[in-house]
């Protein structure tokens, strides 16, 4: 087994991230520095990262859908005082990580998993699974704007986007709502596409990844993917689902209750700033002490 696949299957990170860790000299095999593409025997070789041994996970893989709010960074490790995805998914047992990214000012559908193979394939250009965004821009969009967006535009550095599917859902003199589907994932691509047409983006929300739709999942809430959604991913990404150990689907009534609880929890969540939350964590709630 290749070292980067071993690391990904352990649930530590995606395969691309594993390659980066190896290149940075943070991975050791039998106490010797590893190299990208190195073959290892999981039963005989020992692999370490940061002094801690990495082991293959022979447990249930986890797959979640998460509705990322605006203002939250797609990261599991805090670099500063800004909110990150990890702050909102503490109820998930085990270590999962986001597949792909949404910029801080965008919201919507993110997939979370500890399946390195699925994460690597889902972001690989070979499979080109379309991602659909609900984009609200200021003012009206002309037919020329729509034609350019559909055919491909220059977003800088000589990069021209592939043809996209663009459908106008609502248009008034004040704003236009479009659904834009793209099969590539360049950094801030939708925003740059709109900027190329002098369109001011007011709201950007990812609503679907292929046939997986965000639906009515509350902002900041998450839920496990259904068996139907998993089968779609495994079939599309050419993954042998027999090699995956996935938890059995929950009872539908319990799943509905789970969704309602997530929605209620989201409604009851106080809108405290990062600084307020950190203060309460450090000093506690004074009212509860009385």
C-alpha positions in Angstrom: 0.0 0.0 0.0 1.3 3.5 -0.9 2.1 5.7 2.1 -0.3 8.5 1.1 -3.2 6.0 0.8 -2.3 4.4 4.1 -2.5 7.8 5.8 -5.7 8.7 4.1 -7.4 5.4 5.0 -6.3 6.0 8.6 -8.6 9.0 8.7 -5.9 11.4 9.5 -6.4 13.6 6.4 -7.1 13.4 2.7 -4.6 11.8 0.2 -3.5 15.2 -1.1 -2.9 16.5 2.4 -1.0 13.2 3.2 1.3 13.9 0.3 2.0 17.3 1.6 2.8 16.0 5.1 5.2 13.4 3.5 6.9 16.1 1.4 7.3 18.3 4.5 9.2 15.5 6.3 6.5 15.0 9.0 5.9 11.3 8.2 8.2 8.5 9.3 8.1 4.8 8.5 10.0 2.6 10.9 11.6 5.7 12.3 13.0 6.8 8.9 11.6 9.7 6.8 9.0 8.6 4.3 8.8 9.6 0.7 5.8 10.1 -1.6 4.9 6.8 -3.3 6.6 4.6 -0.8 5.2 1.2 -0.5 4.5 -0.1 3.1 3.1 -3.2 4.7 0.4 -2.1 7.2 0.9 -5.3 9.2 4.7 -5.0 9.5 5.6 -1.3 9.1 5.0 1.4 11.7 4.0 4.9 10.5 4.4 8.0 12.7 3.2 11.6 12.3 4.4 14.1 14.9 5.6 11.4 17.1 2.3 9.6 17.2 1.7 6.3 15.5 -0.9 6.1 12.7 -3.0 3.0 12.4 -5.6 1.9 9.9 -9.1 2.4 11.1 -11.1 -0.9 11.0 -14.3 0.9 12.1 -17.3 2.6 10.6 -16.5 5.3 8.1 -18.5 8.5 8.7 -20.2 10.7 6.1 -22.1 13.9 6.9 -23.7 16.8 5.2 -23.1 20.2 6.9 -24.7 23.6 6.2 -21.8 26.0 6.7 -22.9 29.5 7.9 -21.3 32.7 6.5 -18.4 34.0 8.5 -17.1 30.4 9.3 -13.8 29.3 7.9 -13.6 25.8 6.3 -10.9 24.5 8.6 -10.6 22.1 11.5 -7.7 24.1 13.2 -8.0 27.6 14.4 -5.4 30.0 13.2 -6.8 33.1 14.9 -10.0 34.2 16.7 -12.3 33.5 13.7 -14.9 30.7 13.9 -14.1 27.4 12.1 -16.1 24.4 11.1 -14.8 22.4 14.0 -16.6 24.7 16.4 -20.0 23.6 15.1 -19.6 19.8 14.8 -18.4 18.9 18.2 -21.3 16.4 18.4 -19.7 14.2 15.8 -17.6 11.4 17.5 -14.2 10.7 15.9 -12.3 12.9 13.5 -13.9 14.0 10.3 -12.8 16.8 7.9 -14.4 18.9 5.2 -14.1 17.7 1.6 -13.2 20.8 -0.5 -13.7 24.4 0.6 -16.2 27.2 0.9 -14.7 30.7 1.4 -15.6 32.6 4.6 -18.2 34.8 3.0 -20.0 31.9 1.4 -22.5 29.4 2.9 -24.1 26.1 2.2 -23.3 22.5 1.6 -20.1 20.9 2.8 -19.5 17.2 3.0 -17.6 15.9 6.1 -15.9 12.5 6.3 -13.0 10.4 7.6 -12.9 8.5 4.3 -9.6 9.5 2.6 -10.4 7.7 -0.6 -13.7 9.4 -1.1 -12.3 12.8 -0.2 -9.5 12.4 -2.7 -11.7 11.3 -5.6 -14.5 13.8 -4.9 -12.0 16.7 -5.4 -10.1 15.0 -8.4 -10.7 16.7 -11.8 -11.2 13.2 -13.4 -14.7 12.8 -11.9 -15.9 16.4 -12.4 -19.0 16.2 -10.2 -21.0 19.3 -10.7 -21.5 21.7 -7.8 -24.5 24.0 -7.9 -24.6 27.5 -6.2 -27.5 29.9 -5.6 -25.9 33.3 -6.5 -27.6 36.6 -5.8 -26.1 39.6 -7.5 -26.9 43.3 -7.4 -29.1 44.7 -10.2 -30.0 43.0 -13.5 -28.0 40.5 -15.5 -27.8 41.0 -19.2 -28.1 38.3 -21.9 -24.5 39.0 -22.8 -23.5 38.4 -19.2 -25.4 35.1 -19.2 -23.8 34.0 -22.5 -20.3 34.7 -21.3 -20.8 32.9 -18.0 -22.2 29.9 -19.8 -19.4 29.7 -22.4 -16.5 30.4 -20.1 -14.8 33.6 -18.9 -11.2 34.7 -18.0 -10.9 34.8 -14.2 -7.3 36.1 -14.2 -3.8 34.6 -14.7 -4.9 33.4 -18.1 -7.4 30.9 -16.6 -10.6 30.5 -18.6 -13.4 28.6 -17.0 -15.2 25.6 -18.5 -18.7 26.0 -19.8 -21.2 26.4 -16.9 -24.9 25.9 -16.5 -26.6 29.2 -15.6 -30.3 29.5 -14.9 -32.0 32.8 -13.8 -34.5 32.0 -11.0 -35.6 35.6 -10.2 -34.8 39.0 -11.5 -35.8 42.5 -10.4 -34.2 45.9 -11.0 -32.6 45.6 -7.5 -31.2 42.0 -7.7 -30.9 38.8 -9.8 -30.9 35.3 -8.4 -29.2 32.6 -10.5 -28.3 28.9 -10.1 -24.8 28.3 -11.4 -23.5 24.8 -11.8 -19.7 24.2 -12.4 -17.7 21.0 -12.7 -14.4 22.4 -11.5 -13.3 24.0 -8.3 -10.8 26.8 -8.7 -10.3 29.2 -5.8 -13.3 31.5 -5.4 -14.3 30.6 -8.9 -18.0 31.7 -8.8 -17.0 35.1 -7.4 -14.3 35.6 -10.0 -16.7 34.6 -12.8 -19.2 37.3 -11.6 -16.4 39.9 -11.1 -15.4 39.3 -14.8 -18.9 40.5 -15.8 -18.9 43.4 -13.3 -21.5 41.7 -11.2 -21.5 42.4 -7.5 -22.2 39.2 -5.5 -24.6 39.8 -2.5 -25.1 36.1 -1.5 -23.4 32.9 -2.5 -24.7 29.6 -1.3 -23.8 26.0 -2.4 -27.0 24.1 -2.6 -26.0 20.8 -4.3 -23.0 18.5 -5.0 -24.1 16.3 -7.9 -27.4 14.7 -6.8 -26.8 15.5 -3.2 -29.0 18.4 -2.2 -28.8 20.6 0.8 -32.6 20.7 1.2 -34.0 22.3 4.3 -31.1 21.5 6.6 -30.8 24.4 9.1 -27.8 26.7 8.9 -25.1 25.4 11.2 -26.6 21.9 11.4 -25.4 18.6 10.1 -26.8 15.1 9.4 -25.5 11.7 8.2 -25.7 11.0 4.5 -28.5 8.6 3.6 -27.8 5.2 2.0 -29.1 6.5 -1.3 -26.7 9.5 -1.2 -23.8 7.2 -0.3 -24.6 4.8 -3.1 -24.7 7.7 -5.6 -21.2 8.9 -4.4 -19.7 5.3 -4.5 -21.1 4.6 -7.9 -20.1 8.0 -9.4 -16.6 7.9 -7.9 -16.0 4.2 -8.8 -15.6 3.1 -5.2 -16.2 -0.4 -4.1 -18.8 0.0 -1.4 -18.1 -3.5 -0.1 -14.7 -2.3 1.2 -16.4 0.4 3.2 -17.9 -0.3 6.6 -20.8 2.1 7.0 -23.2 2.4 9.9 -26.7 1.1 9.2 -29.2 3.9 8.5 -31.2 5.0 11.5 -34.9 4.5 11.9 -36.7 7.1 9.7 -38.7 8.5 12.6 -35.5 8.9 14.7 -33.8 10.6 11.7 -36.7 13.1 11.5 -36.4 13.8 15.2 -32.7 14.3 14.7 -33.3 16.9 12.0 -35.9 18.7 14.1 -33.6 18.7 17.1 -30.8 20.1 14.9 -33.2 22.8 13.7 -34.3 23.7 17.2 -30.7 23.7 18.4 -29.8 26.1 15.6 -32.7 28.4 16.5 -31.8 28.5 20.2 -28.1 29.0 19.7 -27.3 32.5 21.0 -25.6 34.8 18.6 -22.5 35.4 20.7 -19.3 36.7 19.2 -16.1 34.6 19.3 -14.8 36.8 22.2 -18.0 36.3 24.2 -17.8 32.5 23.8 -14.2 32.4 24.8 -14.9 34.6 27.8 -17.8 32.3 29.0 -15.6 29.2 28.4 -12.8 30.7 30.6 -14.8 32.3 33.3 -18.2 30.6 33.1 -21.7 32.0 33.2 -22.0 34.2 36.3 -25.8 33.8 36.3 -25.4 30.0 36.7 -23.2 30.5 39.8 -25.8 32.5 41.7 
